[in-house]
Amino acid sequence: MPPSVSRPPHLLSGLLLASAGAIAFSGKAIIVKLAYRYNVDAVTVIMYRMLFALPLFLLLLWWTSRPVNGQKPEPLRRRDWLGVLGLGVTGYYLASFLDFWGLEYISASLERLILYLNPTIVLVLGWLLFKRPIAGIQIVAMAVSYAGVLLVFGHEVGAQGPHASFGAALVFGSAISYALYLIYSGEMVKRLGSLRLVSLATTVACVLCLLQFVLLRPLSAADVAPEVLWLSLLNATACTVAPVVMVMMAIERIGPGLTAQTGMIGPMSTILMGAFILGEPLNPSILAGTALVMAGVFLVTRLGRAPAK
């Protein structure tokens, strides 16, 4: 009998969860662009998204805070609450709002490619903030990724006009904000656990988005088309809460590295959904730019790993 090949026990389910999570995350931009067709702005759209997501995140918070085997979770200290507030602002409030705002001006395809640069931004911020070295080959890989974004951006400026620059800058700001969240969340994840931290930080972001609407818009602005409400509900469930849970479950099964690699289907799924649902262009420049971005980010991610002992 030939020896059986060793496989992770939950490989297939982990890959399916990671793929579904990546596609669900990517669908967010498509839903936001559809909502914008009903004469609403980013402040209103993100308010409804977070309004519908808040009960689900509170339920997740309750679930992660319950006693397990008679043992209560580690209580939150004052430092923890300050950290949760900071991570909620950077990772889920500011990053989400800048992303939604930018989608008013650029295509869903370009938005997803800019956000996909996140690992390269984490690398640069690590060098700026903590003096972590960057290998020369990683710099080359980053250059490849940014060349891909510039290729798609050049097409976008021709199609959307000068406002595309403003939109791209907003989405890039969103990517920087989320990169800061990733950099500073490491220690808190170890202490609180990933799902508990996510539920706390997203609850903070939900409250901030609701307050932002109350402060910046009259209450009459909440009177929107029924389609906006249904799209926001879909966004909150299928593209916000569900992918968070699916990706965390995938990490438990196949680890963060393979989960991240599987997530590379995200940009391509956004481009395909943008073409078939929104009617966005699908041409050689966009496909080539996407290939460059994905190749560069893949190399940055692979080369950033510690060598095996």
N, C-alpha and C positions, 0 to 999 in steps of 0.2 A: 504494500500500500504506500503510495507516495505521501510524504508529509504534507499536512494541510497548511495552507498559507494563513499566517496570522493576520487577522483584521480587527480593527476596533469594533467592539460589540454593537455599537449604535451608529456605525458609519453611514448607512443609508438614510436613517431618520435624521441624523445630524446634517447631512448634505441637503436633504429636502427642506429642513427648517431654515438653514442658512440661505438657500436659494429663494424660498418664499419670503423670508424677511427682507432680503435685498430688493426683490421685485416690489414688495409692498412699500418699502421706504421710497423707492423710485417713483411710485405712483402718486405720491404727495404732490409733486410739481404739476402733474397732469390735472389733478382735481382742482388745484388752486387756479390754474389757467382757465379751466372750465367755469369756475365761480366768477372770475373777473368778467366774463361775458354778460353778467347780470348787473353791471353798473355798481359794483362794490369795490372797496379799497382794501389794502393790506390790514389796516387796523381792525376793520370789521370782520374780515375773513378769519384772521388769527384769533379774534375774540370768540367766534362761534366754534372754531376748532377746539380751543382750550376749554370752553364751556362744556362741550360734550365729552371731552376727554377727562375732565376733572373727577367726576364720580368714579370712573374706572381706575384712575391713578390712586384715589383714596381707598378703593377696594384693594388694590395691590399693596398699598401701604399697610392696611390692616393685616393683610395676609402675611407680609414679611415681618410684621411686628408681633405676631402671636407667639406664645410660648411653644417650644418644640421639645418634646420629651420632658415636659415639666420645667424646662429651663427658659427663662425670659431672655430676649435679646439684650445685648449691651445697651445700657441707657445712654441717651445723647447728652453730652456735656456742652457747656457754653461754646467751646471751640468748635464742636461738631455743628451746632446750629449756625454759627457764622460761616463755616465751610459750606454747609448746605445752601445757605442764602447766596453765597458767591457763585457756587456751581450752578444753582438754579438760574441766576442772572445770565452768566456767560454761556452755559451749555444749552439751555432750552428756551430762555426768554429772548435774549438779544440775538442769538444765532438764528432762532426761528423767525423773529420779526424782520431782521435784515434780509433773510432769504425770501420771505413772502413779499417784501417790498421790492426786492430786485426782480422778482418774477413779473412785476407790472411792466418791465421794460425789455426783458430778454426772453429767449425761448427756453423751454424746459430742458432741451438738450444741452445748451451752453451752461445752464444753471447746474445740472448734474455733473458736468465735467469739471466745473470750478470747485464744487464741493468735494469731488473725488480727489482733488489735490491735497486733501487734509493731511495725509501722512508726510508729505513734503514740508508742509507748514509746521507740523509738530517737530520735524527734524531741525528746521531753521530756528524755531523758538527755543529748542533745547540747547542749541549752540549759543544763542543770544543771552538766554537767561541763566544757563547752568554751565556754559563753556564745554558742552559735550562736543567731541570732535566729529567732523563730517568727512568721510572718505572721499577721495577725488572721484572715484567711480560713481558715488552717490550724487555728486554735483552734476556729473554728466547725465545721470538718469533723471534728475530733476529738470535739467535743461530740455531733455526730450519731452517730458510731460508738459512743461510750460510752452514749448513750441507747438504742441498739439492744441492747447487751449487758444493760443494766438491765431492758429490757422482757422479754427472754428469762429473765433471772435471777429476776424477779418470778414468772414462771410456774414456774420451777424450785423456788423456795422453797415454793410452794404444793403442789408434787407430792412433793418430797423431804424437806421439813422443814428445821430449822435447820442440819443438817449440810451443806446446800448452800452456806452461807456459807463454811464452812471449806474445802470442796472448791474453790470458786471462788477463794479466796485462794491456795491452793496452786498452781493453774494460772496465776494471774496472776503469782505469784512465778516460775514457770517461764518465762513470757514475758519478765519482766524479766531473768532470768539469760541467756536467749538473746539478748536485745537487747544486753547487755553484751558478749557474744561477737561480735556483728556490729560493734559500735563499735570494738572493739580488734583485730579480726582484719584490718583493711584493709591495714596495712603488711606483715604477715606473708604475706598472700595475694600481694602484689606480689613478695615475695622468694622464697617457696617454691612458689607456684602453688596454685590452689584445691584440686585433688584431693589433692595431697601433704599439704597442711595438714589437710584433712578426715580423711584416713587416719591421720595422726599423732594428731590430737585425739580421734578416735573410739576409737583403740586405747587411749589413756589412760583414756577413760571406761569402756570395757569392763573394764579391769583394776580400776578403782575399784568398779564395780558388783559384780564377783565378790568383791572384798575385803569390801565392805559386807555381802554375804550371809553370808560366813564369820564375820564379827564379830558380826552381829546375830541370826543364826538358827542353830539346831542343824543338823547335816548331815542329820538325819532329815527336815527340812523340804523337802529336795530331792526327796523321794519324792512325786511329784505324779501326777495322773491323766494317762494317755497323751494325752488331748485337749489338755492344757496344753502338752505338749512339741510337738505338731504345730502348735498355734496360735503358739507362740513361734518355731518354725522359720519359719513363714509370715511372722510379724512381722519377723524378722531379715532375711529375704531380700527379700520383696515390698514391705515397708513401711519398711525402714531402708536397706539397701545399694542396692537397685535405684533408688529415687527419687533418692538422692544423685547417682548416676551419670547418670540421665536428665535431671535438672535442669541439671547441669553441661554435658552435651552440648547441651541446649536453649540455654543461654546462649551457647555457642560458635556456634550457628547463627543465632539471632535476637536476641541481646543480652539484658542483664538486665532492661531495661524491659518489653519485650514478654513475656518469661518471667514476670515478676512479675504482669503483667495477666492472663495466661492462668491463673496460679495462683489467681485469684479463684473458679474453679470448685470449689476445695477445700472451703470451708464448706458449699456447697450439696450437694456429693456426700456429705459426712459426714452431713448432716441426712437425706438420702434413704436412705443405708445404715442409719442409726440407726432410721429408721421401718420399713424393710422387713426388716432383719435382726434388730434388737434389740427391735422393737416400741415404740420411743420415740414420744411424741406428735408429730404434725405438724399444727399448728393456725395460725390467722391471726397470733397473737402471735409465734410462733417465726419465721414467714415474714417478718413485718414487721420484727422485730428483726434478722434476717439481712440484709434489704435495707438497713436503716440502717447496719449495720456495714460492709457491702461498699461502699456509696456513700461513707461517710466516709473509709474507708481508701483508696479509689481517689482521692479528691480530695487527701488528704494526700500520697499518693505522687506524683500528677501535679504538684501545686503545689510539691513539694519539689525538683523538677528545676531545674537551672540553665537560664536562658533561652538560646535559640539565639543564636549570634553572627551 
